[in-house]
Amino acid sequence: MLETVGLTADESEVYRLLVATGTASARDISGRSALDVASALLLLRALEQKGLASAAEDSPEWFTAVPPQVALMPRLQRHFDALEQTRAVVHELAETHRRGAWARSTGEAVEIITGAAALRQHLRQLQYGAGREMMWFVKAQYVAMSPESNQEEFDALERGVLYRALYEQEYFDDPDSVDYVVKGVRAGEVARATPRLPLRMAIADRSVAILPLAAAGTSRIPSELRAAVVRESSLLDALIALFEHHWEIGAPLRVTDEGQIGGAGLTDPASPVGEDRHLLSLMVAGMTDEAIAGQLRVSKRTVQRRIQGLMSLAGVATRMQLGWHAARRDWL
């Protein structure tokens, strides 16, 4: 990796050996590597010219390593400064491109992109550039980026970006969906569930949103997929308000130590416990009775009977009321 600060691979190897031994001759370096004596001497002199080694005054055939913090840290800082300058130029170019795209469009704060590949690339860039918050409407059957391929989310979570993801009921029809949600929540994602979402959407830092435009039943040919990129405007404000509205009524999803959805601390002495608590969390996540039965390894009839028992415990008449009741009383 020292090539990053201007050393060749051979120079890096010799410098490592010299640091390890403190003082060495070309013959010593040759004996510790695959280099012949002449090549080792040339490399030692190259390190000396680059300020990473010094020859002994009384024995010029012997060389001493200049400490890495003295020799390499200034080089590393210069490299870092150059990268920061390059990054600033790239951001400037991106902004110029954005303004140009607006000028070429209708003049509104909406840019239309075409193709699944373009949408996938924009979603990656959106998350890479997020500094504070990502807001997601997650519907079933992804159209461009599969959940398991979204490494950008975990990179953003690691650097402190808040992720709020709202999942609709149908999403959990996929048998792998619970695993995806568990992995995200364990990494720091804040997740909620709701019966239905009006659209797919991702919003970064409340400044830009991306939403596919394909309606239900339309063509799913990747090259024909169209999406809108919405920047700061009254339309973006409306999309943010739409997210916050659905977020407010969504049921929180948490993950237990065993990797299951559910399991917060008990705050209500009348709240369900154990497997009933797990069942309730799966129900408010939108999973079907069949899917819940599979998760709990019980029959569908048992699931339905236990849900009726939870409804009686909460004093409600419908499953939707039970979900609201559970979310408000921290039963999940």
Contacts in CASP RR format, 6 or more apart in sequence:
PFRMAT RR
TARGET T0000
AUTHOR 0000-0000-0000
METHOD contacts of the structure
MODEL  1
MLETVGLTADESEVYRLLVATGTASARDISGRSALDVASALLLLRALEQK
GLASAAEDSPEWFTAVPPQVALMPRLQRHFDALEQTRAVVHELAETHRRG
AWARSTGEAVEIITGAAALRQHLRQLQYGAGREMMWFVKAQYVAMSPESN
QEEFDALERGVLYRALYEQEYFDDPDSVDYVVKGVRAGEVARATPRLPLR
MAIADRSVAILPLAAAGTSRIPSELRAAVVRESSLLDALIALFEHHWEIG
APLRVTDEGQIGGAGLTDPASPVGEDRHLLSLMVAGMTDEAIAGQLRVSK
RTVQRRIQGLMSLAGVATRMQLGWHAARRDWL
1 12 0 8 1.000
2 11 0 8 1.000
2 12 0 8 1.000
2 15 0 8 1.000
2 72 0 8 1.000
3 9 0 8 1.000
3 12 0 8 1.000
4 76 0 8 1.000
4 79 0 8 1.000
5 72 0 8 1.000
5 75 0 8 1.000
5 76 0 8 1.000
5 79 0 8 1.000
6 50 0 8 1.000
6 75 0 8 1.000
7 15 0 8 1.000
7 50 0 8 1.000
7 52 0 8 1.000
10 35 0 8 1.000
10 39 0 8 1.000
10 43 0 8 1.000
11 43 0 8 1.000
11 46 0 8 1.000
11 47 0 8 1.000
11 50 0 8 1.000
11 52 0 8 1.000
13 33 0 8 1.000
14 29 0 8 1.000
14 33 0 8 1.000
14 35 0 8 1.000
14 40 0 8 1.000
14 43 0 8 1.000
14 44 0 8 1.000
14 47 0 8 1.000
15 47 0 8 1.000
15 52 0 8 1.000
15 53 0 8 1.000
15 65 0 8 1.000
17 24 0 8 1.000
17 29 0 8 1.000
17 32 0 8 1.000
17 33 0 8 1.000
18 24 0 8 1.000
18 29 0 8 1.000
18 44 0 8 1.000
18 47 0 8 1.000
18 53 0 8 1.000
18 63 0 8 1.000
18 64 0 8 1.000
18 65 0 8 1.000
19 65 0 8 1.000
19 68 0 8 1.000
21 28 0 8 1.000
21 32 0 8 1.000
22 64 0 8 1.000
22 65 0 8 1.000
23 56 0 8 1.000
23 62 0 8 1.000
23 63 0 8 1.000
23 64 0 8 1.000
23 65 0 8 1.000
24 32 0 8 1.000
24 62 0 8 1.000
24 63 0 8 1.000
25 61 0 8 1.000
25 62 0 8 1.000
25 63 0 8 1.000
26 37 0 8 1.000
26 38 0 8 1.000
26 40 0 8 1.000
26 41 0 8 1.000
26 44 0 8 1.000
26 61 0 8 1.000
27 37 0 8 1.000
27 40 0 8 1.000
29 35 0 8 1.000
29 40 0 8 1.000
29 43 0 8 1.000
29 44 0 8 1.000
30 36 0 8 1.000
30 37 0 8 1.000
30 39 0 8 1.000
30 40 0 8 1.000
33 40 0 8 1.000
35 43 0 8 1.000
41 61 0 8 1.000
44 53 0 8 1.000
44 55 0 8 1.000
44 63 0 8 1.000
47 53 0 8 1.000
47 63 0 8 1.000
48 54 0 8 1.000
48 55 0 8 1.000
48 63 0 8 1.000
51 66 0 8 1.000
51 71 0 8 1.000
52 65 0 8 1.000
52 66 0 8 1.000
52 71 0 8 1.000
52 72 0 8 1.000
53 63 0 8 1.000
53 64 0 8 1.000
53 65 0 8 1.000
53 66 0 8 1.000
54 63 0 8 1.000
54 64 0 8 1.000
54 66 0 8 1.000
55 61 0 8 1.000
55 62 0 8 1.000
55 63 0 8 1.000
55 64 0 8 1.000
56 62 0 8 1.000
56 63 0 8 1.000
56 64 0 8 1.000
65 71 0 8 1.000
98 111 0 8 1.000
98 231 0 8 1.000
101 111 0 8 1.000
102 108 0 8 1.000
102 109 0 8 1.000
102 111 0 8 1.000
105 111 0 8 1.000
105 112 0 8 1.000
108 233 0 8 1.000
109 230 0 8 1.000
109 231 0 8 1.000
109 232 0 8 1.000
109 233 0 8 1.000
109 235 0 8 1.000
109 236 0 8 1.000
110 228 0 8 1.000
110 229 0 8 1.000
110 230 0 8 1.000
110 231 0 8 1.000
110 233 0 8 1.000
110 235 0 8 1.000
111 228 0 8 1.000
111 229 0 8 1.000
111 231 0 8 1.000
112 213 0 8 1.000
112 226 0 8 1.000
112 227 0 8 1.000
112 228 0 8 1.000
112 229 0 8 1.000
113 119 0 8 1.000
113 122 0 8 1.000
113 226 0 8 1.000
113 227 0 8 1.000
113 228 0 8 1.000
113 229 0 8 1.000
114 223 0 8 1.000
114 224 0 8 1.000
114 225 0 8 1.000
114 226 0 8 1.000
115 222 0 8 1.000
115 223 0 8 1.000
115 224 0 8 1.000
115 225 0 8 1.000
115 226 0 8 1.000
115 227 0 8 1.000
116 143 0 8 1.000
116 144 0 8 1.000
116 222 0 8 1.000
116 223 0 8 1.000
116 225 0 8 1.000
117 144 0 8 1.000
117 222 0 8 1.000
118 227 0 8 1.000
119 143 0 8 1.000
119 144 0 8 1.000
119 145 0 8 1.000
119 210 0 8 1.000
119 212 0 8 1.000
119 225 0 8 1.000
119 227 0 8 1.000
120 144 0 8 1.000
120 145 0 8 1.000
122 210 0 8 1.000
122 227 0 8 1.000
122 229 0 8 1.000
123 144 0 8 1.000
123 145 0 8 1.000
123 150 0 8 1.000
123 152 0 8 1.000
123 202 0 8 1.000
123 210 0 8 1.000
124 145 0 8 1.000
124 152 0 8 1.000
126 134 0 8 1.000
126 202 0 8 1.000
126 204 0 8 1.000
126 208 0 8 1.000
126 210 0 8 1.000
127 134 0 8 1.000
127 150 0 8 1.000
127 152 0 8 1.000
127 153 0 8 1.000
127 155 0 8 1.000
127 156 0 8 1.000
127 161 0 8 1.000
127 202 0 8 1.000
127 204 0 8 1.000
128 152 0 8 1.000
128 155 0 8 1.000
128 156 0 8 1.000
129 204 0 8 1.000
130 156 0 8 1.000
130 161 0 8 1.000
130 204 0 8 1.000
130 205 0 8 1.000
131 156 0 8 1.000
131 159 0 8 1.000
131 160 0 8 1.000
131 161 0 8 1.000
131 204 0 8 1.000
131 205 0 8 1.000
132 161 0 8 1.000
132 162 0 8 1.000
132 205 0 8 1.000
133 161 0 8 1.000
133 162 0 8 1.000
133 163 0 8 1.000
133 164 0 8 1.000
133 204 0 8 1.000
133 205 0 8 1.000
133 206 0 8 1.000
134 153 0 8 1.000
134 156 0 8 1.000
134 161 0 8 1.000
134 162 0 8 1.000
134 163 0 8 1.000
134 164 0 8 1.000
134 202 0 8 1.000
134 203 0 8 1.000
134 204 0 8 1.000
135 164 0 8 1.000
135 201 0 8 1.000
135 202 0 8 1.000
135 203 0 8 1.000
135 206 0 8 1.000
135 240 0 8 1.000
135 243 0 8 1.000
135 247 0 8 1.000
136 163 0 8 1.000
136 164 0 8 1.000
136 165 0 8 1.000
136 166 0 8 1.000
136 201 0 8 1.000
136 202 0 8 1.000
136 203 0 8 1.000
137 166 0 8 1.000
137 168 0 8 1.000
137 197 0 8 1.000
137 198 0 8 1.000
137 199 0 8 1.000
137 200 0 8 1.000
137 201 0 8 1.000
137 202 0 8 1.000
137 243 0 8 1.000
137 246 0 8 1.000
138 165 0 8 1.000
138 166 0 8 1.000
138 167 0 8 1.000
138 168 0 8 1.000
138 171 0 8 1.000
138 197 0 8 1.000
138 200 0 8 1.000
139 168 0 8 1.000
139 170 0 8 1.000
139 171 0 8 1.000
139 197 0 8 1.000
139 199 0 8 1.000
139 200 0 8 1.000
140 168 0 8 1.000
140 170 0 8 1.000
140 171 0 8 1.000
140 173 0 8 1.000
140 174 0 8 1.000
143 200 0 8 1.000
143 212 0 8 1.000
143 214 0 8 1.000
143 220 0 8 1.000
143 225 0 8 1.000
144 212 0 8 1.000
144 222 0 8 1.000
144 225 0 8 1.000
144 227 0 8 1.000
147 177 0 8 1.000
147 180 0 8 1.000
148 180 0 8 1.000
153 163 0 8 1.000
153 184 0 8 1.000
153 187 0 8 1.000
153 189 0 8 1.000
154 184 0 8 1.000
154 187 0 8 1.000
156 163 0 8 1.000
157 163 0 8 1.000
157 184 0 8 1.000
157 187 0 8 1.000
157 188 0 8 1.000
157 189 0 8 1.000
158 187 0 8 1.000
162 190 0 8 1.000
163 184 0 8 1.000
163 188 0 8 1.000
163 189 0 8 1.000
163 190 0 8 1.000
164 189 0 8 1.000
164 190 0 8 1.000
164 191 0 8 1.000
164 192 0 8 1.000
164 247 0 8 1.000
165 189 0 8 1.000
165 190 0 8 1.000
165 191 0 8 1.000
165 192 0 8 1.000
166 191 0 8 1.000
166 192 0 8 1.000
166 193 0 8 1.000
166 194 0 8 1.000
166 197 0 8 1.000
166 243 0 8 1.000
166 246 0 8 1.000
166 247 0 8 1.000
166 250 0 8 1.000
167 177 0 8 1.000
167 181 0 8 1.000
167 191 0 8 1.000
167 192 0 8 1.000
167 193 0 8 1.000
167 194 0 8 1.000
167 253 0 8 1.000
167 285 0 8 1.000
168 193 0 8 1.000
168 194 0 8 1.000
168 195 0 8 1.000
168 196 0 8 1.000
168 197 0 8 1.000
168 286 0 8 1.000
169 193 0 8 1.000
169 194 0 8 1.000
169 195 0 8 1.000
169 196 0 8 1.000
169 285 0 8 1.000
169 286 0 8 1.000
169 287 0 8 1.000
170 196 0 8 1.000
171 177 0 8 1.000
172 178 0 8 1.000
172 193 0 8 1.000
172 285 0 8 1.000
172 286 0 8 1.000
172 287 0 8 1.000
172 288 0 8 1.000
172 291 0 8 1.000
173 287 0 8 1.000
173 288 0 8 1.000
173 291 0 8 1.000
175 291 0 8 1.000
178 260 0 8 1.000
178 261 0 8 1.000
178 282 0 8 1.000
178 285 0 8 1.000
178 287 0 8 1.000
178 295 0 8 1.000
181 191 0 8 1.000
181 253 0 8 1.000
181 255 0 8 1.000
181 261 0 8 1.000
181 285 0 8 1.000
182 255 0 8 1.000
182 259 0 8 1.000
182 260 0 8 1.000
182 261 0 8 1.000
184 191 0 8 1.000
185 191 0 8 1.000
185 253 0 8 1.000
185 254 0 8 1.000
185 255 0 8 1.000
186 255 0 8 1.000
186 259 0 8 1.000
191 252 0 8 1.000
191 253 0 8 1.000
192 247 0 8 1.000
192 250 0 8 1.000
192 251 0 8 1.000
192 252 0 8 1.000
192 253 0 8 1.000
193 250 0 8 1.000
193 251 0 8 1.000
193 253 0 8 1.000
193 284 0 8 1.000
193 285 0 8 1.000
193 286 0 8 1.000
194 246 0 8 1.000
194 249 0 8 1.000
194 250 0 8 1.000
194 251 0 8 1.000
195 286 0 8 1.000
195 320 0 8 1.000
197 246 0 8 1.000
198 242 0 8 1.000
199 211 0 8 1.000
199 212 0 8 1.000
200 211 0 8 1.000
200 212 0 8 1.000
201 209 0 8 1.000
201 210 0 8 1.000
201 211 0 8 1.000
201 239 0 8 1.000
201 243 0 8 1.000
202 209 0 8 1.000
202 210 0 8 1.000
202 211 0 8 1.000
203 209 0 8 1.000
203 236 0 8 1.000
203 239 0 8 1.000
203 240 0 8 1.000
203 243 0 8 1.000
206 236 0 8 1.000
206 240 0 8 1.000
207 231 0 8 1.000
207 232 0 8 1.000
207 236 0 8 1.000
208 229 0 8 1.000
208 230 0 8 1.000
208 231 0 8 1.000
208 232 0 8 1.000
208 236 0 8 1.000
209 229 0 8 1.000
209 230 0 8 1.000
209 236 0 8 1.000
209 239 0 8 1.000
209 240 0 8 1.000
210 227 0 8 1.000
210 228 0 8 1.000
210 229 0 8 1.000
210 230 0 8 1.000
211 227 0 8 1.000
211 228 0 8 1.000
211 230 0 8 1.000
211 239 0 8 1.000
212 225 0 8 1.000
212 226 0 8 1.000
212 227 0 8 1.000
213 226 0 8 1.000
213 227 0 8 1.000
213 228 0 8 1.000
214 220 0 8 1.000
214 225 0 8 1.000
214 226 0 8 1.000
230 236 0 8 1.000
230 239 0 8 1.000
249 324 0 8 1.000
250 327 0 8 1.000
251 284 0 8 1.000
251 285 0 8 1.000
251 323 0 8 1.000
251 324 0 8 1.000
251 326 0 8 1.000
251 327 0 8 1.000
251 332 0 8 1.000
252 264 0 8 1.000
252 327 0 8 1.000
252 332 0 8 1.000
253 261 0 8 1.000
253 262 0 8 1.000
253 281 0 8 1.000
253 284 0 8 1.000
253 285 0 8 1.000
253 332 0 8 1.000
254 261 0 8 1.000
254 262 0 8 1.000
254 263 0 8 1.000
254 264 0 8 1.000
254 281 0 8 1.000
254 332 0 8 1.000
255 261 0 8 1.000
255 262 0 8 1.000
255 263 0 8 1.000
256 262 0 8 1.000
256 263 0 8 1.000
256 278 0 8 1.000
260 278 0 8 1.000
260 281 0 8 1.000
260 295 0 8 1.000
261 278 0 8 1.000
261 281 0 8 1.000
261 282 0 8 1.000
261 285 0 8 1.000
262 277 0 8 1.000
262 278 0 8 1.000
262 281 0 8 1.000
262 332 0 8 1.000
263 277 0 8 1.000
263 278 0 8 1.000
263 281 0 8 1.000
263 332 0 8 1.000
264 330 0 8 1.000
264 332 0 8 1.000
265 330 0 8 1.000
266 273 0 8 1.000
267 329 0 8 1.000
267 330 0 8 1.000
268 329 0 8 1.000
268 330 0 8 1.000
268 331 0 8 1.000
270 313 0 8 1.000
271 277 0 8 1.000
271 329 0 8 1.000
271 330 0 8 1.000
271 331 0 8 1.000
272 280 0 8 1.000
272 310 0 8 1.000
272 313 0 8 1.000
272 331 0 8 1.000
275 296 0 8 1.000
276 306 0 8 1.000
276 310 0 8 1.000
277 331 0 8 1.000
277 332 0 8 1.000
278 296 0 8 1.000
279 292 0 8 1.000
279 296 0 8 1.000
279 303 0 8 1.000
279 306 0 8 1.000
279 307 0 8 1.000
279 310 0 8 1.000
280 310 0 8 1.000
280 322 0 8 1.000
280 323 0 8 1.000
280 326 0 8 1.000
280 331 0 8 1.000
280 332 0 8 1.000
281 332 0 8 1.000
282 291 0 8 1.000
282 292 0 8 1.000
282 295 0 8 1.000
282 296 0 8 1.000
283 292 0 8 1.000
283 307 0 8 1.000
283 319 0 8 1.000
283 322 0 8 1.000
283 323 0 8 1.000
284 322 0 8 1.000
284 323 0 8 1.000
284 326 0 8 1.000
284 327 0 8 1.000
284 332 0 8 1.000
287 295 0 8 1.000
289 300 0 8 1.000
289 303 0 8 1.000
289 304 0 8 1.000
289 307 0 8 1.000
290 300 0 8 1.000
292 303 0 8 1.000
293 299 0 8 1.000
293 300 0 8 1.000
293 302 0 8 1.000
293 303 0 8 1.000
296 303 0 8 1.000
307 319 0 8 1.000
307 322 0 8 1.000
310 322 0 8 1.000
311 317 0 8 1.000
311 318 0 8 1.000
311 319 0 8 1.000
311 321 0 8 1.000
311 322 0 8 1.000
314 321 0 8 1.000
314 322 0 8 1.000
314 325 0 8 1.000
314 326 0 8 1.000
314 329 0 8 1.000
315 325 0 8 1.000
316 322 0 8 1.000
316 325 0 8 1.000
325 331 0 8 1.000
326 332 0 8 1.000
END
